[in-house]
């Protein structure tokens, strides 16, 4: 499991992409179709036509990193196929990466202590 440290933003491309694309092709999709910066440090997640594969790109400060994962069994639980991108939180990303239903992950609400 990838366990990114830090406060990353996670974006999931809802439409399948051509998995022959490498990191430069995926970065071009981020820039041209989503109008986001692939060098921002955000994590961009792409799905294949088959639900069992994902590619992830992220800028780590020194270069673009590409992660490829194929899951065995039923495949990943993906959002409905549409054009565009959706934003998810870290817990949802971790569930998605493990092949779990990320839509069932509810973020915990934490309160900041206040001195009286």
N, C-alpha and C positions, 0 to 999 in steps of 0.2 A: 504494500500500500504506500502510495506517496503521501507523505505527511508534511505539506508545506508549512514552514514556520512563517509567522508574520501575518499581517492583515491584508490578504489578497482579495481582489474582486474576482468572481468566477462568472464567466459567460458561456452559455451553451448555445451553439448554432442549432436551430431547430430543424433545418433542412439538411438532408444528407449531402455530403460532398464527395467528389471523386477522390478515392483513396490512393490514387497514383500521385496526388499532389504531395509535395514535401513541405518543409517549413516555410519556404519562400512563397509558395503558392497559397498556403493557408494564411500567411501574414497578409498577402494581397487581398484575400477575401475579407479579413478583419478590417483593413483600411478602406477598401472600395465598396463593400456591401453593407458593413455594419457601421462605417464611419467612426471607428475606434482606433486607438493607437496600439499596434501590436508590441511596441517597445515600452509600454506603460508599466509593465510588471504584473498586469492582470493575467489570469489564466483563462485561455480560450480552449473550449472543448468542442470537438467535431465528431459527428457520427458517420458511419458508413451506411450504405443502402441496406446491408444486413445489420441487424440490431446487435451483433456480437462483437463489434469493433469500435474503438474510439482512438482519436489522436488528440493530443493536447500540445499546445505551444505556450511557452512563457519566456519572457525576457528575464534573465537572472542578473542583469547588471553588466555582464561581460559578453553575453551572446544569447542567441535564440536557442531554446531547448525544445526538442521534439520528443514526446513520449507516445508510444503506440501500445495499446493493450487489446488483446483478444480474449474474451471470456468464454468459458465452456458452459454448455447447458442452454438455458432459455434465452440468454442474452441480457443486455442492459435494458433498464426501464427508461425510455426516452420520452421527452415531451411530444405532444402532437406535432406532426409535420406541418410547418408553415414557413413563410419567409421571415427571416430575421433572427434575433438572438434574444435569449432570456437571461436574466441575472439570477444566480442562486447563491446561497450562503455556504460556508465551509462544511457544515454538517451535512447539507444536502449533497455537496460534492463528494464527500467521503462515502455516503451511502450509494451514490451513483457509481463511483469507481469500484465499489465492492459488488455491484450488481443487484443492490437492494432497491426497493421502491423509494426513491428520494422524495417523492411528493408527500409521503407520510411523515417526513421529518418536520417537526414543529420547533422553530427556534425558541429557546428559553428566554424569558424576559428577566433580566437582572436589574436590580435597582442599585443605584449608586448610594453608598452610605452618606448621610448628611449629619454633620455635627450640629448639635443643638446648644 
